[in-house]
Amino acid sequence: MEFNAEDFDIDEWQRLAVEDPQAFERRREAAIRAAIEQAPPEHQARLLRLQSRIDLERRRAKTALGATVRLQSMMWERFAALRAALLTLTGEEQTPAEPAPRTAKVLQFRRAK
């Protein structure tokens, strides 16, 4: 199987995921393998390790949303490391990122009698 991102049809993948989750998973794994095989040989081992880590995080999560949160966290950790490396290379000062303000609207619920 050859992976071509331009041929990716999200509606087809979504339909397959709903109608036949096992076929979806087989196709997903085949597409990932194809994408890794198309990468330059010197990058393939690293991509395989990354995919193994992604698969592990997906298995450890109890829900699809949990898996998404885990993978997003991995992505941001890597992004922060790349940003730090870029700032080091350019000689810019690294300033700690401001944490996003955490606010929430508190809802009042009536107690059941």
PyMOL commands that set and color helices and strands:
alter all, ss='L'
color gray80, all
select helices_A, chain A and resi 5-7+10-19+21-38+41-60+64-90
alter helices_A, ss='H'
color red, helices_A
deselect
rebuild
show_as cartoon
